[in-house]
Amino acid sequence: MRVLTLYMCRDRGHFKAENFASVVEQEGVEQEVFVVSAEPLGVEGLRNVVVPVKRGWPLPIRVSYSVNAALRILRLKHGVELRSFDYLFKVDSDVVLPRDYLARLTSTRAPVAGVGAALLISVPFFLAALGGAYPVKYCDDGYVGAKSVAMGAWPPSHEGLRLPPVGYDKPREFAYGVEYYRWGLSPVLLAFMPFASRVLRLRPHERRKFKAHIVNVAGYLWAALHRLDKYEFHANYRRMRNRHLAEKFLKILLPK
């Protein structure tokens, strides 16, 4: 499998050799790795694509904009065509990957796989379902995953990553709630989410603190009251999420 990897690193102070090595030393795949940063990193041997962004932009917007700009720069200035790869891999500089991360995820042949900080997207899905552009949204990786779920493909994850702790951020959690509404998440499932993590034994990184969930609900209700437009895939997304919940319950009630 050929993978075009965009290693997202804001500046020299955020570059960590160990983290970068865990990406370039992935086993079982062929990678082209480019480091995308807002300013030149000045690290010898790096293929550094510089995309200046405004520091005042929210982090998800900066990242999303940088991905799209980097793809344009690679195509126009370096002759790197996304179509010549099987997957696009967006990975953050604060993540440490197990050496088999990409090999395991590509073996699933899923259109979308991994977690937001280390997200793998198949090129056909990127070109067809996403229109050839990374979504510029407050919950960019969530949107990508939601679109995949709506198509009936639940993004597989992979354990063993070292992720930085994610603190509570009220504006971000409110924005997530708005996005949940626009994706088509049912209000019943939204209300059930704090209890689902225990009842259904979801993975630790999927569990949300109760305080954050309350803000999610507030964002969802705000979007509903203002009747924001839902994404075109919302009906399919809701159906697939409800189906997934039902299947989880059946596995608990009817164990093999």
NUNU-275548 format. One record per residue (C-alpha): residue in one letter; y negated, z negated, x negated; residue number from 1. Coordinates in Angstrom, 2 decimals. Example, Ala and Ser with C-alpha at 12.3 -4.5 7.8 and 13.67 -1.06 7.14 Angstrom:
2
- res;Y;Z;X;n
- A;4.50;-7.80;-12.30;1
- S;1.06;-7.14;-13.67;2
***
This chain:
256
- res;Y;Z;X;n
- M;0.00;0.00;0.00;1
- R;-3.49;0.89;-1.23;2
- V;-6.13;-1.72;-0.53;3
- L;-9.89;-1.42;-0.89;4
- T;-11.09;-4.96;-1.59;5
- L;-14.66;-6.13;-1.08;6
- Y;-15.14;-9.48;-2.79;7
- M;-18.17;-11.09;-1.14;8
- C;-20.17;-13.23;-3.57;9
- R;-23.83;-14.10;-2.94;10
- D;-24.97;-14.66;-6.53;11
- R;-23.88;-15.71;-10.02;12
- G;-23.82;-19.37;-9.05;13
- H;-21.13;-18.69;-6.43;14
- F;-18.83;-16.69;-8.72;15
- K;-15.69;-18.60;-9.76;16
- A;-13.29;-17.01;-12.22;17
- E;-10.23;-18.76;-10.75;18
- N;-10.98;-17.56;-7.23;19
- F;-11.62;-14.00;-8.38;20
- A;-8.41;-13.97;-10.45;21
- S;-6.39;-14.95;-7.37;22
- V;-7.65;-11.77;-5.71;23
- V;-7.28;-9.22;-8.51;24
- E;-3.84;-10.56;-9.48;25
- Q;-2.27;-9.95;-6.07;26
- E;1.33;-8.78;-6.34;27
- G;2.99;-5.83;-4.64;28
- V;-0.12;-3.85;-3.70;29
- E;-2.44;-1.36;-5.35;30
- Q;-6.04;-2.57;-5.22;31
- E;-9.50;-1.23;-5.93;32
- V;-11.69;-4.35;-6.18;33
- F;-15.48;-4.29;-5.90;34
- V;-17.69;-7.37;-5.98;35
- V;-20.46;-7.23;-3.37;36
- S;-23.47;-9.45;-4.08;37
- A;-27.13;-9.77;-3.12;38
- E;-28.18;-9.59;-6.77;39
- P;-26.51;-8.43;-10.00;40
- L;-23.98;-11.00;-11.18;41
- G;-24.10;-10.07;-14.84;42
- V;-20.37;-10.70;-15.37;43
- E;-18.77;-8.31;-17.85;44
- G;-16.04;-6.06;-16.48;45
- L;-16.92;-6.48;-12.80;46
- R;-17.49;-3.48;-10.59;47
- N;-20.53;-4.95;-8.89;48
- V;-22.10;-3.39;-5.78;49
- V;-25.53;-4.91;-5.17;50
- V;-26.78;-5.11;-1.59;51
- P;-30.10;-6.98;-1.29;52
- V;-30.32;-8.96;1.95;53
- K;-32.90;-11.32;3.41;54
- R;-32.00;-14.96;2.83;55
- G;-33.44;-15.80;6.25;56
- W;-30.68;-13.86;8.02;57
- P;-27.77;-15.94;9.39;58
- L;-24.79;-15.89;7.02;59
- P;-22.49;-13.79;9.30;60
- I;-25.22;-11.16;9.67;61
- R;-25.77;-11.02;5.91;62
- V;-22.06;-10.59;5.28;63
- S;-21.55;-7.96;7.97;64
- Y;-24.56;-5.95;6.84;65
- S;-23.39;-6.16;3.22;66
- V;-19.91;-4.84;4.07;67
- N;-21.30;-1.76;5.80;68
- A;-23.90;-1.14;3.09;69
- A;-21.28;-1.51;0.35;70
- L;-19.00;1.03;2.02;71
- R;-21.88;3.52;2.19;72
- I;-22.81;2.92;-1.46;73
- L;-19.20;3.31;-2.59;74
- R;-18.90;6.59;-0.71;75
- L;-22.23;8.12;-1.70;76
- K;-22.64;6.86;-5.28;77
- H;-19.08;6.30;-6.47;78
- G;-17.05;8.79;-4.43;79
- V;-14.81;6.04;-3.02;80
- E;-13.55;7.18;0.39;81
- L;-12.20;4.54;2.73;82
- R;-9.81;7.08;4.26;83
- S;-7.85;7.24;1.02;84
- F;-6.77;3.61;1.47;85
- D;-4.34;1.92;3.86;86
- Y;-6.31;-1.32;4.25;87
- L;-9.78;-2.77;3.86;88
- F;-9.76;-6.35;2.58;89
- K;-12.86;-8.55;2.95;90
- V;-12.54;-11.80;1.02;91
- D;-15.08;-14.55;0.36;92
- S;-15.73;-15.92;-3.11;93
- D;-14.92;-19.52;-2.13;94
- V;-11.28;-18.74;-1.27;95
- V;-8.22;-19.05;-3.52;96
- L;-5.30;-16.86;-2.44;97
- P;-1.58;-17.25;-3.07;98
- R;-0.34;-14.34;-5.18;99
- D;1.68;-12.82;-2.33;100
- Y;-1.11;-12.95;0.26;101
- L;-1.71;-9.21;0.55;102
- A;1.94;-8.24;0.11;103
- R;3.02;-10.47;2.98;104
- L;0.27;-9.33;5.31;105
- T;0.63;-5.61;4.59;106
- S;4.39;-5.92;5.20;107
- T;3.66;-6.84;8.82;108
- R;1.94;-3.46;9.39;109
- A;-0.50;-5.28;11.68;110
- P;-3.89;-3.66;12.37;111
- V;-5.62;-6.97;11.57;112
- A;-4.22;-9.90;9.59;113
- G;-5.22;-13.02;7.73;114
- V;-8.09;-15.41;8.34;115
- G;-11.82;-14.82;8.57;116
- A;-12.52;-15.71;4.95;117
- A;-9.76;-13.35;3.76;118
- L;-9.49;-10.68;6.43;119
- L;-7.26;-7.63;6.12;120
- I;-8.01;-4.64;8.38;121
- S;-5.98;-1.45;8.51;122
- V;-8.09;1.63;7.85;123
- P;-6.91;3.48;11.01;124
- F;-7.92;0.45;13.10;125
- F;-11.25;0.19;11.28;126
- L;-12.04;3.85;11.86;127
- A;-10.76;4.19;15.43;128
- A;-11.13;0.77;17.09;129
- L;-14.23;-0.36;15.17;130
- G;-15.85;3.07;14.94;131
- G;-15.89;3.02;11.15;132
- A;-18.33;0.09;10.92;133
- Y;-17.84;-3.61;10.39;134
- P;-19.28;-5.52;13.39;135
- V;-22.67;-7.09;12.72;136
- K;-22.25;-10.20;14.84;137
- Y;-22.47;-13.99;14.59;138
- C;-18.68;-14.14;14.88;139
- D;-17.74;-10.95;13.04;140
- D;-14.17;-11.77;12.05;141
- G;-13.51;-13.24;15.51;142
- Y;-14.67;-10.00;17.12;143
- V;-12.30;-7.99;14.92;144
- G;-9.41;-10.29;15.82;145
- A;-10.30;-10.26;19.53;146
- K;-10.27;-6.48;19.59;147
- S;-6.84;-6.47;17.97;148
- V;-5.53;-9.03;20.49;149
- A;-6.88;-6.92;23.35;150
- M;-4.77;-4.04;22.04;151
- G;-1.68;-6.25;22.11;152
- A;-1.53;-6.98;18.38;153
- W;-1.89;-10.69;17.58;154
- P;-3.23;-10.97;14.00;155
- P;-0.63;-12.65;11.77;156
- S;-1.84;-15.30;9.36;157
- H;-0.47;-16.56;6.08;158
- E;-0.28;-20.10;4.75;159
- G;-1.08;-21.25;1.24;160
- L;-4.77;-20.39;1.03;161
- R;-7.26;-22.82;-0.43;162
- L;-10.22;-22.71;1.92;163
- P;-13.48;-24.64;1.59;164
- P;-14.09;-27.35;4.19;165
- V;-16.03;-26.08;7.17;166
- G;-18.63;-28.50;8.41;167
- Y;-19.99;-28.85;11.91;168
- D;-22.83;-26.41;12.60;169
- K;-24.29;-26.58;16.10;170
- P;-25.96;-23.12;16.24;171
- R;-22.81;-21.49;14.91;172
- E;-20.56;-23.24;17.43;173
- F;-22.95;-22.31;20.26;174
- A;-22.82;-18.66;19.15;175
- Y;-19.01;-18.84;19.11;176
- G;-19.08;-20.01;22.73;177
- V;-21.24;-17.05;23.69;178
- E;-18.79;-14.72;21.95;179
- Y;-15.80;-16.32;23.70;180
- Y;-17.43;-15.39;27.00;181
- R;-18.16;-11.84;25.89;182
- W;-14.61;-11.36;24.59;183
- G;-13.23;-12.31;28.00;184
- L;-11.67;-15.70;27.25;185
- S;-10.83;-17.39;30.56;186
- P;-12.74;-20.62;31.31;187
- V;-9.44;-22.39;31.98;188
- L;-8.15;-21.55;28.51;189
- L;-11.46;-22.51;26.94;190
- A;-11.31;-25.93;28.61;191
- F;-7.70;-26.33;27.51;192
- M;-8.29;-25.47;23.83;193
- P;-8.81;-29.05;22.53;194
- F;-5.46;-30.10;23.97;195
- A;-3.63;-26.86;23.12;196
- S;-3.81;-27.60;19.39;197
- R;-1.60;-30.65;19.88;198
- V;0.58;-29.54;22.78;199
- L;1.33;-26.14;21.29;200
- R;1.30;-27.31;17.67;201
- L;-1.13;-24.69;16.43;202
- R;-1.89;-24.40;12.72;203
- P;-4.30;-27.00;11.28;204
- H;-7.08;-24.49;10.53;205
- E;-7.08;-23.45;14.20;206
- R;-7.84;-26.94;15.47;207
- R;-11.41;-27.63;16.42;208
- K;-13.21;-30.92;16.41;209
- F;-14.04;-32.11;19.89;210
- K;-17.79;-32.13;19.21;211
- A;-17.72;-28.50;18.15;212
- H;-15.69;-27.59;21.21;213
- I;-18.28;-29.14;23.53;214
- V;-20.93;-26.90;21.97;215
- N;-18.57;-23.92;22.37;216
- V;-18.39;-24.70;26.07;217
- A;-22.18;-24.97;26.25;218
- G;-22.54;-21.52;24.68;219
- Y;-19.93;-20.10;27.04;220
- L;-21.70;-21.53;30.10;221
- W;-25.08;-20.29;28.88;222
- A;-23.67;-16.77;28.51;223
- A;-22.09;-16.97;31.97;224
- L;-25.31;-18.20;33.60;225
- H;-27.29;-15.41;31.97;226
- R;-24.58;-12.91;32.90;227
- L;-24.39;-11.40;29.46;228
- D;-22.50;-8.16;29.18;229
- K;-18.89;-8.58;28.16;230
- Y;-17.29;-6.32;25.61;231
- E;-15.41;-3.31;26.92;232
- F;-12.08;-4.87;25.96;233
- H;-12.64;-8.18;27.80;234
- A;-10.08;-7.61;30.59;235
- N;-7.30;-6.76;28.15;236
- Y;-8.25;-9.64;25.89;237
- R;-8.08;-12.16;28.72;238
- R;-4.72;-10.84;29.86;239
- M;-3.24;-10.99;26.36;240
- R;-4.57;-14.51;25.68;241
- N;-3.17;-15.80;28.97;242
- R;0.14;-14.14;28.21;243
- H;0.22;-15.72;24.75;244
- L;-0.41;-19.16;26.26;245
- A;2.37;-18.66;28.80;246
- E;4.79;-17.63;26.05;247
- K;3.95;-20.75;24.04;248
- F;4.66;-22.95;27.04;249
- L;7.97;-21.21;27.70;250
- K;9.07;-21.86;24.12;251
- I;8.36;-25.56;24.63;252
- L;9.97;-25.79;28.06;253
- L;12.93;-23.56;27.25;254
- P;13.82;-24.16;23.60;255
- K;16.73;-22.23;22.17;256
***
